[in-house]
Amino acid sequence: MKTNTFRTLTGNEIELLKQQGNVADDWTLVRVCDPFDATLLRNNTFMGHVNIGCMEPGCIADGDLKLPEGIYNSMLSEATVGDHCALHHVRMLSGYTVGDRCLLFNIGEMTATAPDTKNDYKWIEPMNENGGRRILPFSGMTIGDAYLWAKYRDHAKMVERLDEMTRQQLATTEGSYGHVGDCCVIKNTPTLHNVFVLSDQEAPSRIEDCIVLADGVVGYGCTCEYGCIAMRFVLGEHVHLEFGVRLNDTVVGDNSTIARCEVGNNIIFPAHEQHHNNSFLIASLIMGQSNMAAGCTVGSNHNGRTADNEIVAGRGFWPGLCTSLKHSSSFASYCLLAKGSYPAELSITLPFALVNNNTSKNRLEVMPAYWWMYNMYALNRNITKFAKRDKRKKKAQHIVFTPFAPDTAEEIINGRMLLKYWTEQAYLKFDKDKERVEVLAYGMEKGKRPVLVLKAAEGYKAYEEMLIYYAMGVLSGDDLNTPLPEASLGEGEREREWVNLGGQLVPQSCLDELIAQIENGEVASWDDIHARYNQWWEEYPALCRRHAYKVLCELSQCRKLTEEQWQLYLQRYATIRQYVADQVRITRQKDAENLFRQMTYRNEAEMKAVLD
């Protein structure tokens, strides 16, 4: 649909429209595109400027629902409707631009109003309920954009420039506060206000049976259905909100599904799963590939006398059934929290760990590398499942799916140093009257009760294996005959700080440079920022390769690897790969041989038919 093809109605068309029950306060403000069949508009009211695209006999189908093309029993005010749409029983459509081939059915109030002043903008207040991290949503905002704006508040000049960029973009984007993309389906929803819906033939979005959507952006290929309430939000690509979720002031990452729960004031990175009616996520930064179990209350409790603070969790965060956490807490990547009400703030710095609140012994227990030692099937499944579930068509947000990457490698290196230090302290304080050395951790829980590290020696060894598995996977892949990498990879210092920018991993030094360029005006728009993201994504394999090489150098305590060292790493890599394959089979086999899992099935064939 092109705006320059609109024309005014002819006298005969106006008479025919009137005969079919249509009313307009000024017929000269109603414009149409050719071909235009006036018989396809019945019992409508038009107010102000209304533009209508091509209308011809035909149907728009959504599953079993098939509606004739045209506009029926609806009210339009200051609105534009695209080519070959079907609008039926839309009681008020105001301020919206609707794309081509859309189906709108049984909608109450669908309105949009542009802000008159700065204070009229509908800001999102993510991560913290006090509004100190507020951001202004816009179409095309990525999860990385939201994180950059909300997180780095100490860069006041950058925050000011991002505000200006966004206002410029909203001012120049047609339909910024009321837009529905092509091939979108919206039906059986009482209220939509100031919602920008990205949709096209390749990645259509749908809104069905929601209660209210207001002041938000719906990304390409998203689905909002069955009782959703969402206010002040941004949804990435291919996000599902469903079954009565209550969501506000939250940015939801690509490929996420949220249902039946309460979610407020968060930034959630891609591949987040939260499906349970009694789960609760408030004032948090969840950095993706996460799963919230039933009864999990993250952010519901706080220990201060003021408003709630924040919870930050790295990739792979998995709080178990009925887990309750307190502000402020932070978690390394791939932390699995056992069921329990955790009484104090936590700072879990050991990645891939199992955390347990042992109430019988009044202590916190942390097992490093638990996933690697005892849950290899789940860890290996994570390597592939997130990529397989990636149904996005646009992929504006770049995402690293593998658990083994520069960010987690650096966490493992730090974890090894902590384990070494804590173990040394334990032996220095060892009481010979005791049967064994207990390794205590420091700084992981606020309070005076002990924090016990379980299987510290085994965890230290596992961390080394994980580093080799990561580094050799990057440098040699499946080829166990890969020659020694070029020595130039060993030049310079290892990049130790990596930022998870909405799913994309970026060296902190690169992000610092971008922030400086935003502040000095060298980077002047969101398009410029996105171009930099794309540049980093192209450079990432080489950066990752250099980092992997330097991780091996760190383990070998050298600047450059020798041929002999490389051959030893190839041998160890082969052994570790076999260990991974064996552990995947063993941990999976435990489920298959569990008699309690088998007892609900008549026989093994029934169980395989259901589970495989």
MONORGI-V212421 format. One record per backbone hydrogen bond with DSSP energy under -0.5 kcal/mol. NH is the residue of the N-H (numbers start at 1). CO is the residue of the C=O. E is the energy in kcal/mol with one decimal. If there is no record, write none. Layout:
nh: <NH;NH>
co: <CO;CO>
e: <E;E>
This chain:
nh: <5;6;7;9;14;15;16;17;18;19;20;21;22;23;25;29;30;31;31;32;33;37;38;40;41;42;42;43;45;46;47;50;51;52;53;53;55;60;62;65;66;67;69;70;71;72;73;75;76;77;78;79;80;81;82;82;84;85;86;87;88;88;89;91;91;92;93;94;94;95;95;97;98;98;99;101;102;103;104;105;106;107;108;109;110;110;111;111;112;120;121;123;124;126;128;131;134;135;137;137;141;146;147;148;149;150;151;152;153;155;156;159;160;161;162;163;164;165;166;167;168;169;170;171;172;173;174;176;178;179;180;181;182;183;184;185;186;187;188;189;190;191;192;193;194;196;197;197;198;198;199;200;206;207;208;209;211;212;213;214;215;216;217;218;219;219;221;222;223;224;225;226;227;229;230;231;232;233;234;235;236;238;239;240;241;241;242;243;244;245;246;247;247;248;249;249;250;251;252;252;253;255;256;257;258;259;260;260;262;263;263;264;265;266;267;268;269;269;270;271;273;274;275;279;280;281;282;283;284;285;286;286;287;287;289;290;291;292;293;293;296;297;298;298;299;299;301;303;311;312;313;314;316;317;317;318;320;322;323;324;325;327;328;329;330;331;332;334;335;336;336;337;337;338;338;340;342;342;343;347;348;349;351;352;353;354;355;355;356;358;358;359;363;364;365;366;367;368;368;369;370;370;371;373;374;375;375;379;380;381;382;383;384;384;385;386;388;389;390;391;398;400;401;405;409;410;411;412;413;414;415;416;417;418;419;420;421;422;423;424;425;426;427;428;429;430;432;434;439;439;440;441;446;452;452;453;454;454;456;459;460;461;462;463;464;465;466;467;468;469;470;471;472;473;474;475;476;477;477;479;480;482;489;490;491;496;498;499;501;501;502;504;506;508;510;511;512;513;514;515;516;517;518;519;520;521;521;522;523;524;529;530;531;532;533;534;535;536;537;538;539;540;541;543;544;545;546;547;548;549;550;551;552;553;554;555;556;557;558;566;567;568;569;570;571;572;573;574;575;576;577;578;579;580;581;582;583;584;585;586;587;588;589;590;591;591;592;593;594;595;597;598;599;601;607;608;609;610;611;612>
co: <2;3;32;30;10;11;12;13;14;15;16;18;17;44;46;26;27;29;50;7;52;55;36;37;38;40;71;20;74;23;76;29;79;31;81;82;35;67;65;62;64;60;58;85;40;87;42;90;45;93;47;49;96;51;98;99;54;82;102;70;86;104;72;89;107;108;75;92;110;77;78;178;80;96;180;83;99;184;86;186;88;89;189;190;92;108;109;192;94;117;118;121;135;124;126;128;131;124;122;135;138;142;143;144;145;146;147;148;151;152;154;155;156;157;158;159;160;161;162;163;164;165;166;167;168;169;172;173;175;195;97;197;199;100;181;205;103;207;105;106;210;211;109;213;111;216;179;195;196;218;197;203;222;185;224;187;228;228;191;230;193;194;233;196;217;236;203;219;239;206;241;208;209;245;212;247;214;215;250;217;252;220;236;256;223;239;258;225;226;242;261;229;245;263;231;232;232;266;234;250;268;237;253;272;240;274;242;243;279;246;261;281;248;249;284;251;267;286;502;254;290;257;292;276;296;262;298;264;265;311;267;284;285;313;270;271;317;273;291;319;293;323;280;296;297;325;325;327;283;329;285;331;288;288;314;335;337;294;320;340;297;301;310;310;346;312;348;315;332;334;353;318;335;336;355;322;324;340;341;444;330;347;349;333;350;367;336;353;365;356;363;357;358;450;356;452;354;366;454;351;352;367;352;369;370;370;371;375;376;377;378;379;380;381;381;382;384;385;387;389;396;503;399;403;405;406;407;408;409;410;411;412;413;414;415;416;417;418;419;420;421;422;423;424;425;427;430;431;437;453;438;451;345;364;450;439;366;452;453;455;456;457;458;459;460;461;462;463;464;465;466;467;468;469;470;471;472;472;473;476;478;479;486;487;488;494;496;506;499;504;500;501;499;497;507;507;508;509;510;511;512;513;514;515;516;517;518;517;517;522;525;526;527;528;529;530;531;532;533;534;535;536;537;539;540;541;542;543;544;545;546;547;548;549;550;551;552;553;553;562;563;564;565;566;567;568;569;570;571;572;573;574;575;576;577;578;579;580;581;582;583;584;585;586;587;588;588;589;591;593;594;594;595;598;603;604;605;606;607;608>
e: <-1.9;-1.4;-2.7;-0.8;-2.2;-2.2;-2.3;-2.6;-2.3;-2.2;-1.2;-1.8;-2.2;-2.7;-1.8;-1.8;-1.2;-0.6;-2.6;-2.6;-1.0;-1.4;-0.7;-1.8;-1.4;-0.5;-2.2;-2.2;-2.1;-3.0;-2.7;-2.0;-2.4;-2.4;-1.8;-0.6;-1.7;-3.0;-3.4;-2.0;-0.6;-2.6;-2.8;-2.8;-1.7;-3.0;-2.4;-2.1;-2.9;-2.8;-1.7;-1.1;-2.4;-2.9;-1.0;-0.8;-2.9;-0.6;-2.5;-3.1;-0.5;-2.8;-2.3;-0.8;-2.7;-1.1;-2.5;-0.5;-2.5;-1.6;-1.0;-1.9;-3.2;-0.5;-2.4;-3.1;-0.6;-2.4;-2.8;-2.4;-2.2;-1.6;-1.7;-3.2;-2.7;-0.6;-0.5;-1.9;-1.3;-1.4;-1.1;-1.1;-3.3;-0.6;-1.1;-1.1;-1.4;-2.5;-0.5;-0.6;-2.0;-2.0;-2.3;-2.7;-2.4;-2.5;-2.9;-1.3;-1.6;-1.4;-1.3;-2.3;-2.2;-2.2;-2.8;-1.9;-2.1;-2.7;-2.2;-2.2;-2.2;-2.2;-2.8;-2.1;-1.3;-1.3;-0.6;-1.2;-1.7;-1.4;-2.7;-2.0;-1.1;-2.9;-0.9;-1.7;-2.7;-2.4;-2.1;-0.9;-0.8;-0.9;-2.9;-2.3;-2.4;-2.4;-3.2;-0.6;-0.6;-3.1;-0.5;-0.6;-2.2;-3.1;-2.9;-2.1;-2.6;-1.4;-1.8;-2.2;-3.0;-1.3;-1.6;-3.0;-0.6;-0.6;-1.6;-1.3;-2.5;-2.3;-2.4;-1.5;-3.8;-2.4;-2.3;-2.1;-2.2;-1.1;-1.8;-2.7;-2.6;-2.7;-0.5;-2.8;-2.8;-0.5;-1.9;-0.6;-1.9;-0.6;-2.8;-3.0;-0.6;-1.9;-1.7;-0.7;-1.1;-2.0;-2.9;-0.5;-1.3;-2.1;-0.7;-2.5;-2.8;-3.0;-1.1;-0.8;-1.7;-3.0;-0.5;-2.5;-2.2;-0.7;-1.9;-3.1;-0.5;-3.1;-0.6;-2.6;-1.8;-2.1;-0.6;-1.8;-2.7;-2.4;-2.6;-1.9;-0.6;-2.9;-2.1;-0.5;-0.6;-2.4;-2.3;-0.7;-2.1;-2.4;-0.6;-1.5;-1.6;-3.5;-2.9;-0.6;-0.7;-0.5;-1.0;-0.8;-1.2;-2.4;-2.7;-2.0;-2.5;-0.6;-0.8;-2.5;-2.4;-2.7;-1.2;-2.0;-2.1;-2.1;-0.7;-1.0;-2.2;-1.8;-1.8;-4.8;-0.5;-0.5;-3.0;-2.0;-0.6;-0.6;-3.2;-0.5;-2.3;-0.8;-0.5;-2.3;-2.3;-0.8;-0.6;-2.7;-0.6;-2.0;-2.7;-0.5;-2.9;-1.0;-2.0;-1.2;-2.1;-1.9;-3.0;-2.6;-2.8;-0.6;-0.6;-1.3;-1.2;-0.9;-1.3;-2.2;-3.0;-0.7;-1.4;-2.1;-3.2;-2.3;-1.9;-1.1;-0.8;-0.7;-3.2;-0.8;-2.3;-2.1;-1.0;-1.3;-0.7;-2.7;-0.6;-0.9;-2.7;-2.1;-1.6;-2.4;-2.5;-2.3;-2.5;-2.6;-1.8;-2.1;-2.6;-2.4;-2.3;-3.0;-2.3;-2.2;-2.4;-2.0;-2.1;-2.0;-1.6;-0.9;-0.7;-2.2;-0.6;-0.5;-0.7;-3.0;-2.3;-2.7;-0.5;-3.2;-2.3;-0.7;-0.5;-2.5;-2.4;-2.1;-2.5;-2.5;-1.5;-2.0;-2.5;-2.1;-2.2;-2.6;-2.4;-2.9;-2.8;-1.5;-1.8;-2.3;-3.0;-1.1;-0.6;-2.1;-0.9;-1.1;-1.7;-2.0;-1.6;-0.9;-0.6;-3.8;-1.1;-3.5;-1.4;-0.9;-2.4;-2.6;-0.8;-1.7;-2.7;-1.8;-2.1;-2.6;-2.1;-2.1;-2.3;-2.3;-2.0;-0.5;-0.7;-1.1;-2.0;-0.6;-1.9;-2.8;-2.1;-1.7;-2.1;-2.3;-2.1;-2.6;-2.3;-1.9;-1.7;-1.4;-0.5;-2.2;-3.3;-2.2;-2.2;-2.4;-2.7;-2.1;-2.0;-1.8;-1.7;-1.9;-2.2;-2.1;-2.0;-1.0;-2.0;-2.4;-2.3;-1.9;-2.2;-2.3;-2.1;-2.6;-2.8;-2.0;-2.0;-2.9;-2.7;-1.8;-2.1;-2.8;-2.3;-2.6;-2.9;-2.4;-1.8;-3.0;-3.0;-1.6;-2.4;-1.7;-0.7;-0.6;-1.5;-2.3;-0.9;-0.7;-0.7;-1.4;-1.3;-2.0;-1.8;-2.6;-2.2;-1.8;-2.8;-2.1>
